Amino acid sequence: MDEQQRAAEGTAKRRKVLGNAWVDKSAAGKNAFNADFLDLISRYAWGEIWTRPHFDDRTRRVLVIGTMLALGHWDEFRMHVRAALTEGGFTPDDIKEILLQQAIYCGVPAANHATKEAGAIIKELGLAI
C-alpha cells in the first residue's frame, strides 16, 4: 500500500471512529504548522494501526480509553469517550466498566478524574446514567 492510499484509508477509519463532525472540525483547523502532524496521524495512527485486522474497533476503543486514562491525557480521553458513545455503540455502562477496571490498574485518583470527565460527557449527550 502506498502512502496516499494509507492516508485515505486512515482518514476513512478516523471518520468511522470519531465521526464526520470531529474530523471535519480538525480538517478546518489544518494549517502550514500542523499539516504534517495531521498527515502523520492519518497515515500511521489511523491508516496503519486502527486498520489492522486483529482487534475490532470496539476493542481498540476500550484500549485507547483505558490508555488515555492511565496517561492522564484528558483531551484525548474526552474525545474517545464521546466518540465511543456517539459513534461506537457504547453505553454509559460500558464506559463505567472501563473506568472501574482502570481504577484497579491505574489508580483511584486517575479513575476518579476520568469518572468526572466521562460523567460530564454523558450528561451533555443526554444519556441516562
C-alpha positions in Angstrom: 0.0 0.0 0.0 1.4 3.4 -0.9 1.3 6.4 1.5 -1.5 8.1 -0.3 -3.7 5.0 0.0 -2.7 4.6 3.6 -3.7 8.2 4.3 -7.1 7.7 2.5 -7.8 4.5 4.5 -6.7 6.2 7.7 -9.0 9.2 7.1 -11.9 6.8 6.4 -11.2 4.9 9.6 -10.8 8.1 11.6 -14.2 9.3 10.3 -15.8 5.9 11.2 -14.4 6.0 14.8 -14.6 9.7 15.6 -17.4 10.8 13.4 -17.5 13.2 10.4 -18.1 16.3 12.5 -15.0 15.8 14.6 -12.8 15.1 11.5 -14.3 18.0 9.6 -13.6 20.3 12.5 -10.0 19.0 12.7 -9.5 19.5 8.9 -10.9 23.0 9.1 -8.1 23.8 11.6 -5.4 22.5 9.3 -2.6 25.0 8.6 1.0 25.1 7.5 2.2 24.4 11.0 0.1 21.3 11.8 -0.5 19.8 8.3 2.5 17.4 8.6 1.3 16.2 12.0 -2.3 15.6 10.7 -0.9 13.7 7.8 1.2 11.6 10.1 -1.7 10.6 12.4 -3.9 9.9 9.3 -1.3 7.6 7.8 0.0 5.8 10.9 -2.3 6.0 13.9 -5.4 5.6 11.7 -4.2 4.1 8.5 -1.6 1.7 9.9 -2.8 0.8 13.4 -6.5 1.2 13.5 -7.0 -0.7 10.3 -5.0 -3.8 11.4 -7.3 -6.8 11.3 -6.5 -8.5 14.7 -8.7 -6.3 17.0 -12.0 -4.9 16.1 -12.9 -1.2 16.6 -14.7 -1.8 19.9 -11.6 -3.5 21.4 -9.4 -0.7 20.2 -11.7 1.9 21.7 -11.5 0.2 25.1 -7.7 0.1 24.9 -7.5 3.8 23.9 -9.9 5.0 26.6 -8.0 3.0 29.2 -4.7 4.2 28.0 -5.7 7.9 27.9 -7.0 7.5 31.5 -3.7 5.9 32.6 -1.6 8.6 31.0 -3.9 11.5 32.1 -4.4 12.7 28.6 -7.8 14.2 29.2 -8.5 15.9 25.9 -7.9 12.6 24.1 -9.8 10.7 26.8 -12.9 13.0 26.4 -12.7 12.8 22.6 -12.6 9.0 22.6 -15.3 8.6 25.3 -17.6 10.9 23.3 -16.9 9.1 20.1 -17.5 5.7 21.8 -20.9 6.9 23.0 -21.9 8.6 19.7 -20.2 6.6 17.0 -19.2 3.3 18.6 -22.4 1.9 20.1 -21.0 2.2 23.7 -23.4 2.8 26.6 -22.6 4.7 29.8 -22.4 1.3 31.5 -19.6 0.3 29.0 -17.7 3.4 29.9 -18.3 2.8 33.6 -16.8 -0.7 33.3 -13.7 0.5 31.6 -13.2 3.1 34.4 -13.7 0.5 37.2 -11.2 -1.8 35.6 -8.7 1.0 35.2 -9.2 2.2 38.8 -7.5 -1.1 39.9 -4.6 -0.9 37.5 -4.1 2.8 37.1 -5.2 4.1 40.5 -8.2 5.6 42.1 -7.2 9.3 41.6 -7.0 8.8 37.8 -10.2 6.9 37.6 -11.9 9.4 39.9 -11.0 12.2 37.5 -12.0 10.1 34.5 -15.4 9.4 36.1 -16.0 13.1 36.4 -14.9 13.8 32.8 -17.0 10.9 31.4 -20.0 11.8 33.5 -20.0 15.3 32.1 -19.9 13.9 28.6 -22.8 11.5 29.3 -24.8 14.3 30.8 -24.0 16.6 27.9 -25.2 13.9 25.5 -28.4 13.5 27.4 -27.8 9.8 28.1 -29.2 8.0 31.1 -26.9 7.4 33.9 
